[in-house]
Amino acid sequence: LFLLVKYIFWYVLFLGVGFSAGEPRWFKKGKLSQYSVNYNYVGVGEGVTFSDAQSAAQAAIAAQLEVTVASTIEMQTTAVESENTSYFKDVFEQSTQSTINQTVKGVEIVKKEKSKGRYFVFAILNKKRYVSSLRVELDQLWSKIFQYVSDARQFSNDGMVFPALENYMDVQEFIPNFYTKKAFYDAI
């Protein structure tokens, strides 16, 4: 039994040394001097194919961004009627928890190498550009939400109840996405 354990130990040790011998230095370090971690999220990946290595590097970057935020939004529309007037009252209630899968756009492969039948890649995501693109997405979502709510209020003021309700119902699909992305944006 002792000999078997000793044999397995040496086998695993040599196997590990054999595979690591083909790894590029930049892959082992996880750094390239021209890409500072102060300005970029970085990730390295290894795989049997270039695509596998690229996916692993993107996953490494995504893991750094995983803030895990989820928002629950409730919207209640109440019709209020009195003798001379009728109007709708909107109530939005938000609670934030921790769980989100944020799509990572803008990852660049800046170095790739094939060694001993394996592919190695170094990927970056520029922090400033990533935050800017997230801000653009938030602005676009907010514009949609604002337009739907404004139209709904105008329909309501004009006495067009059903189009107002339809707009309030339609806007509900955008609100959770907005608040989830907003919580993520605030967290990074």
Sine and cosine of phi, psi and omega as CSV:
sin_phi,cos_phi,sin_psi,cos_psi,sin_omega,cos_omega
0.00,0.00,-0.68,0.73,0.02,-1.00
-0.87,0.49,-0.67,0.75,0.01,-1.00
-0.90,0.43,-0.61,0.79,0.02,-1.00
-0.90,0.43,-0.71,0.71,0.03,-1.00
-0.89,0.46,-0.68,0.73,0.01,-1.00
-0.89,0.45,-0.68,0.74,0.01,-1.00
-0.89,0.46,-0.71,0.71,0.01,-1.00
-0.90,0.44,-0.67,0.74,0.01,-1.00
-0.85,0.53,-0.77,0.64,-0.03,-1.00
-0.92,0.40,-0.60,0.80,0.02,-1.00
-0.88,0.47,-0.75,0.66,0.01,-1.00
-0.89,0.45,-0.65,0.76,0.01,-1.00
-0.89,0.46,-0.75,0.66,0.01,-1.00
-0.92,0.39,-0.60,0.80,0.05,-1.00
-0.88,0.48,-0.71,0.71,0.02,-1.00
-0.90,0.45,-0.67,0.74,0.02,-1.00
-0.91,0.41,-0.65,0.76,0.00,-1.00
-0.88,0.48,-0.69,0.72,-0.01,-1.00
-0.96,0.28,-0.60,0.80,-0.05,-1.00
-0.96,0.27,-0.33,0.94,-0.01,-1.00
-0.89,0.45,-0.44,0.90,-0.02,-1.00
-1.00,0.01,-0.05,1.00,-0.04,-1.00
-0.98,0.21,0.72,-0.69,0.08,-1.00
-0.91,0.41,0.45,-0.89,-0.03,-1.00
-0.86,0.51,-0.69,0.73,-0.02,-1.00
-0.90,0.44,-0.51,0.86,0.03,-1.00
-0.93,0.36,-0.71,0.70,0.00,-1.00
-0.87,0.49,-0.68,0.73,-0.03,-1.00
-0.97,0.23,-0.48,0.88,-0.07,-1.00
0.95,0.32,0.44,0.90,-0.04,-1.00
-0.62,-0.78,0.54,-0.84,0.25,-0.97
-0.75,-0.66,0.77,-0.63,-0.14,-0.99
-0.84,0.54,-0.54,0.84,-0.05,-1.00
-0.98,0.20,-0.09,1.00,-0.01,-1.00
-0.83,-0.55,1.00,-0.01,-0.05,-1.00
-0.94,0.34,0.64,-0.77,0.06,-1.00
-0.95,0.30,-0.19,0.98,0.09,-1.00
-0.95,0.32,-0.46,0.89,-0.06,-1.00
-0.92,-0.40,-0.19,0.98,-0.08,-1.00
-0.67,-0.74,0.54,-0.84,0.29,-0.96
-1.00,0.07,0.71,-0.71,-0.02,-1.00
-0.84,-0.54,0.48,-0.88,0.05,-1.00
-0.46,-0.89,0.60,-0.80,0.08,-1.00
-0.91,-0.42,0.48,-0.88,0.00,-1.00
-0.60,-0.80,0.46,-0.89,0.00,-1.00
-0.70,-0.72,0.58,-0.81,0.03,-1.00
-0.19,-0.98,0.18,-0.98,0.03,-1.00
-0.94,0.33,-0.51,0.86,0.06,-1.00
-0.86,-0.51,0.29,-0.96,0.05,-1.00
-0.87,0.49,-0.65,0.76,-0.01,-1.00
-0.88,0.47,-0.66,0.75,0.05,-1.00
-0.89,0.46,-0.69,0.72,0.00,-1.00
-0.90,0.43,-0.66,0.75,0.02,-1.00
-0.89,0.45,-0.70,0.72,0.02,-1.00
-0.88,0.48,-0.65,0.76,0.01,-1.00
-0.91,0.42,-0.64,0.77,0.03,-1.00
-0.92,0.40,-0.66,0.75,0.03,-1.00
-0.91,0.42,-0.62,0.79,0.04,-1.00
-0.90,0.43,-0.60,0.80,0.03,-1.00
-0.90,0.43,-0.62,0.78,0.05,-1.00
-0.94,0.34,-0.71,0.71,0.00,-1.00
-0.86,0.50,-0.58,0.82,0.02,-1.00
-0.89,0.45,-0.53,0.85,0.04,-1.00
-0.95,0.32,-0.45,0.89,-0.03,-1.00
-1.00,-0.04,-0.15,0.99,-0.10,-0.99
-0.92,0.38,1.00,-0.09,-0.03,-1.00
-1.00,-0.03,-0.27,0.96,-0.06,-1.00
0.72,0.70,0.99,0.12,0.03,-1.00
-0.78,-0.63,0.70,-0.72,0.10,-1.00
-0.69,-0.72,0.59,-0.81,0.01,-1.00
-0.87,-0.49,0.62,-0.78,0.12,-0.99
-0.90,-0.43,0.83,-0.56,-0.02,-1.00
-0.89,-0.45,0.73,-0.68,0.12,-0.99
-0.86,-0.51,0.72,-0.69,0.05,-1.00
-0.84,-0.54,0.77,-0.63,0.05,-1.00
-0.84,-0.54,0.78,-0.63,0.08,-1.00
-0.92,-0.38,0.83,-0.56,-0.03,-1.00
-0.89,-0.45,0.74,-0.67,0.07,-1.00
-1.00,0.01,0.81,-0.59,0.00,-1.00
-0.90,-0.44,0.81,-0.58,0.00,-1.00
-0.80,-0.60,0.67,-0.74,0.13,-0.99
-0.76,-0.65,-0.15,-0.99,-0.08,-1.00
-0.84,0.54,-0.73,0.68,-0.11,-0.99
-0.96,-0.27,-0.27,0.96,-0.10,-0.99
-0.71,-0.71,0.36,-0.93,0.17,-0.99
-0.59,-0.81,0.62,-0.79,0.01,-1.00
-0.44,-0.90,0.19,-0.98,0.04,-1.00
-0.94,-0.34,0.63,-0.77,0.02,-1.00
-0.91,-0.42,0.83,-0.57,0.00,-1.00
-0.98,-0.22,0.72,-0.70,0.08,-1.00
-0.78,-0.62,0.87,-0.50,0.08,-1.00
-0.95,-0.30,0.75,-0.66,0.02,-1.00
-0.80,-0.60,0.78,-0.63,-0.04,-1.00
-0.85,-0.52,0.66,-0.75,0.20,-0.98
-0.74,-0.67,0.68,-0.74,-0.07,-1.00
-0.93,-0.38,0.73,-0.68,0.09,-1.00
-0.86,-0.51,-0.18,-0.98,0.01,-1.00
-0.90,-0.45,0.98,-0.18,0.18,-0.98
0.01,-1.00,0.94,-0.35,0.08,-1.00
-0.52,-0.85,0.52,-0.85,0.20,-0.98
-0.91,-0.42,0.98,-0.21,-0.02,-1.00
-1.00,0.00,0.77,-0.64,0.04,-1.00
-0.94,0.34,0.73,-0.69,-0.02,-1.00
-0.98,-0.21,0.91,-0.41,0.02,-1.00
-0.93,-0.37,0.56,-0.83,0.09,-1.00
0.99,-0.12,0.21,0.98,0.04,-1.00
-0.95,0.30,0.74,-0.67,0.01,-1.00
-0.90,-0.44,0.69,-0.72,0.13,-0.99
-1.00,0.03,0.91,-0.42,-0.08,-1.00
-0.97,-0.24,-0.23,0.97,0.04,-1.00
-0.45,-0.89,0.67,-0.74,0.06,-1.00
-0.59,-0.81,0.50,-0.87,-0.04,-1.00
-0.42,-0.91,0.57,-0.82,0.09,-1.00
-0.92,-0.39,0.78,-0.63,-0.01,-1.00
-0.59,-0.81,0.80,-0.60,0.03,-1.00
0.77,0.64,0.70,0.72,0.08,-1.00
0.98,0.22,0.13,0.99,0.01,-1.00
-0.86,-0.51,0.49,-0.87,0.01,-1.00
-0.97,-0.25,0.63,-0.78,0.02,-1.00
-0.77,-0.63,0.71,-0.71,0.01,-1.00
-0.72,-0.70,0.46,-0.89,0.09,-1.00
-0.85,-0.52,0.85,-0.53,-0.06,-1.00
-0.87,-0.49,0.49,-0.87,0.07,-1.00
-0.74,-0.67,0.39,-0.92,0.16,-0.99
-0.70,-0.71,0.93,-0.37,-0.01,-1.00
-0.90,0.43,0.85,-0.52,-0.08,-1.00
-0.88,0.48,-0.70,0.71,-0.05,-1.00
-0.90,0.43,-0.71,0.71,0.01,-1.00
-0.92,0.40,-0.59,0.81,0.00,-1.00
-0.90,0.43,-0.72,0.69,0.01,-1.00
-0.90,0.43,-0.62,0.78,0.04,-1.00
-0.89,0.46,-0.68,0.74,-0.01,-1.00
-0.93,0.37,-0.57,0.82,0.06,-1.00
-0.91,0.41,-0.62,0.79,0.03,-1.00
-0.90,0.44,-0.65,0.76,0.04,-1.00
-0.88,0.48,-0.70,0.71,0.03,-1.00
-0.86,0.50,-0.68,0.73,0.02,-1.00
-0.89,0.46,-0.69,0.72,0.01,-1.00
-0.88,0.47,-0.66,0.75,0.01,-1.00
-0.91,0.42,-0.69,0.72,0.03,-1.00
-0.89,0.45,-0.68,0.73,-0.01,-1.00
-0.89,0.46,-0.62,0.78,0.03,-1.00
-0.88,0.48,-0.69,0.73,0.04,-1.00
-0.88,0.47,-0.74,0.68,-0.02,-1.00
-0.87,0.49,-0.74,0.68,-0.02,-1.00
-0.87,0.50,-0.67,0.74,-0.01,-1.00
-0.90,0.43,-0.72,0.69,0.02,-1.00
-0.87,0.49,-0.72,0.70,-0.03,-1.00
-0.93,0.38,-0.66,0.75,0.03,-1.00
-0.88,0.48,-0.72,0.70,0.02,-1.00
-0.89,0.46,-0.67,0.74,0.00,-1.00
-0.88,0.48,-0.68,0.73,0.02,-1.00
-0.91,0.42,-0.64,0.77,0.03,-1.00
-0.91,0.42,-0.69,0.72,0.07,-1.00
-0.85,0.53,-0.68,0.73,0.00,-1.00
-0.89,0.45,-0.70,0.71,0.02,-1.00
-0.89,0.45,-0.52,0.86,0.01,-1.00
-1.00,0.08,0.03,1.00,0.02,-1.00
0.99,0.16,0.24,0.97,-0.01,-1.00
-1.00,-0.10,0.99,0.12,-0.15,-0.99
-0.91,0.41,-0.74,0.68,-0.09,-1.00
-0.92,0.40,-0.70,0.72,0.09,-1.00
-0.88,0.47,-0.57,0.82,0.04,-1.00
-0.89,0.45,-0.74,0.68,0.02,-1.00
-0.89,0.46,-0.63,0.78,0.02,-1.00
-0.88,0.47,-0.68,0.74,0.03,-1.00
-0.91,0.41,-0.66,0.75,0.04,-1.00
-0.89,0.46,-0.61,0.79,0.02,-1.00
-0.95,0.32,-0.65,0.76,0.00,-1.00
-0.90,0.43,-0.61,0.79,-0.06,-1.00
-0.93,0.37,-0.37,0.93,-0.02,-1.00
-0.88,0.48,-0.45,0.89,0.00,-1.00
-0.94,0.33,-0.42,0.91,-0.04,-1.00
-1.00,-0.04,-0.46,0.89,-0.13,-0.99
-0.90,0.43,-0.74,0.67,0.02,-1.00
-0.87,0.49,-0.65,0.76,0.02,-1.00
-0.88,0.47,-0.67,0.74,0.02,-1.00
-0.88,0.48,-0.79,0.62,-0.07,-1.00
-0.93,0.37,-0.51,0.86,0.07,-1.00
-0.92,0.39,-0.74,0.67,0.03,-1.00
-0.91,0.42,-0.59,0.81,0.01,-1.00
-0.91,0.41,-0.68,0.74,0.04,-1.00
-0.90,0.44,-0.64,0.77,0.04,-1.00
-0.90,0.43,-0.72,0.69,0.01,-1.00
-0.86,0.51,-0.71,0.71,0.00,-1.00
-0.91,0.42,-0.52,0.85,-0.05,-1.00
-0.97,0.26,-0.49,0.87,-0.01,-1.00
-1.00,-0.10,0.00,0.00,0.00,0.00
